[in-house]
Amino acid sequence: MLIKKTLSLKAIMRTTGHHFIWLGLWMTLFTSLYYFTDWKWLQVPWLPISLVGTAVAFYVGFKNNQAYDRLWEGRKVWGAIVNSSRMWASMVSGFIPEQEAEKRAMIYRYIGWIYTLRDQLLQPTSWEHVSLRYSFGRFSQGRRKNFGAGLYEEECAALALPKYLNGLEPASGNGFSNQATYILDQQTKVLAGLNRQGELDVFKQMKLQSVINDCFDHQGRLERIKKFPLPRQYGSFSFVFVCIFIFLLPFGVVGEFHKLGDAWIWLSIPFGMLIGWVYVVMELIGDYSENPFEGLENDVPMLAICRTIEIDLLNILGETHDLKPIAAKRGVLM
């Protein structure tokens, strides 16, 4: 998550500035052909091109709205996980005050669940940028390392997951393909065991189980965002339409500047580059917002949220620790 109020010119150019290169080459090539040859038929009235541009802007705007909805839903679900976490720790601490070992294990296991869920959500999928094999995929992998999740390798390496999972064996050993689901299932079995032992009455068991059920719901909603992409007919055709508009752009821009005189024709190059860049950036904003768990700098800050939960739960448990909230690096909070 980018935390600065405004993006610096350096940051904008770092992520989008290279598009000026090919835009400039295309506009310069077209303008040179128009100026140095007799191919005046290259000139096209601006009205049909402007209609295409308007249609593309509406289409890209629709895509960006849907992409933002996916990003914001992911953040809302993680906010709900924070609330459920505090309720879980508070109820566990209050309902079984005499069972110190079991109470600690249940809260530790919950902390292990949130970090496991985060790790699962960061696994690349075939439609995400960091998993692509062409040059822009490698570009995104570099961004993930230098401006995204890769900035926090030290913090992730310090996580005491074996401690929190309390010797819990891998999910694969019990027929589970989803480790986070397996951890929540173990929580349910622990509650049932406490009930059979008479340590937890049915009412308290049901209240605690309702929190676990909420966690299953939270996890399922996050997995839906992760595993179901923005329908590709919207994502892909948006890119195609922007490319078509940029291809047509100099046909109209050159003619408009030619009306001012021959010398003014060359101004079509910077103006065409600027118009094309605006459309490219609009497309990129939606493209990099539709997958909020890629490990890139505009993602939901899952690590920071997990650390907040970890600190709150350990405080409720009454344990001393030296944990601090995750601090932003290079203007990015992950």
LINMORA-V971666 format. One record per backbone hydrogen bond with DSSP energy under -1.0 kcal/mol. NH is the residue of the N-H (numbers start at 0). CO is the residue of the C=O. Records with the same first field share a line. If there is no record, write none. Layout:
# LINMORA-V971666
NH: CO / CO
This chain:
# LINMORA-V971666
2: 330
11: 7
12: 8
13: 9
14: 10
15: 11
16: 12
18: 15
19: 16
22: 18
23: 19
24: 20
25: 21
26: 22
27: 23
28: 24
29: 25
30: 26
31: 27
32: 28
33: 29
34: 30
35: 31
39: 37
41: 38
42: 39
43: 250
49: 45
50: 46
51: 47
52: 48
53: 49
54: 50
55: 51
56: 52
57: 53
58: 54
59: 55
60: 56
61: 57
62: 58
63: 59
64: 60
65: 61
66: 62
67: 63
68: 64
69: 65
70: 66
71: 67
72: 68
73: 69
74: 70
75: 71
76: 72
77: 73
78: 74
79: 75
80: 76
81: 77
82: 78
83: 79
84: 80
85: 81
86: 82
87: 83
88: 84
89: 85
90: 86
91: 87
92: 88
93: 89
94: 90
95: 91
99: 97
102: 98
103: 99
104: 100
105: 101
106: 102
107: 103
108: 104
109: 105
110: 106
111: 107
112: 108
113: 109
114: 110
115: 111
116: 112
117: 113
118: 114
119: 115
120: 116
121: 117
122: 119
127: 124
131: 128
137: 133
138: 134
139: 135
140: 136
141: 137
142: 138
143: 139
144: 140
145: 141
146: 142
148: 294
149: 143
150: 147
151: 148
152: 149
155: 151
156: 152
157: 153
158: 155
163: 159
164: 160
166: 161
167: 164
172: 169
173: 170
174: 171
175: 170
181: 177
182: 178
183: 179
184: 180
185: 181
186: 182
187: 183
188: 184
189: 185
190: 186
191: 187
192: 188
193: 189
194: 190
195: 191
196: 192
197: 194
198: 193
199: 193
204: 200
205: 201
206: 202
207: 203
208: 204
209: 205
210: 206
211: 207
212: 208
213: 209
214: 210
215: 211
216: 212
217: 213
218: 214
219: 215
220: 216
221: 217
222: 218
223: 219
224: 220
225: 221
226: 222
227: 223
233: 230
234: 230
235: 231
237: 233
238: 234
239: 235
240: 236
241: 237
242: 238
243: 239
244: 240
245: 241
246: 242
247: 243
248: 244
251: 248
252: 248
253: 249
255: 251
256: 252
257: 253
258: 254
259: 256
260: 257
264: 261
266: 263
267: 264
268: 265
270: 266
271: 267
272: 268
273: 269
274: 270
275: 271
276: 272
277: 273
278: 274
279: 275
280: 276
281: 277
282: 278
283: 279
284: 280
285: 281
286: 282
287: 283
289: 285
298: 295
299: 291
301: 299
302: 333
304: 300
305: 301
306: 302
307: 303
308: 304
309: 305
310: 306
311: 307
312: 308
313: 309
314: 310
315: 311
316: 312
318: 313
328: 331
331: 328
332: 0
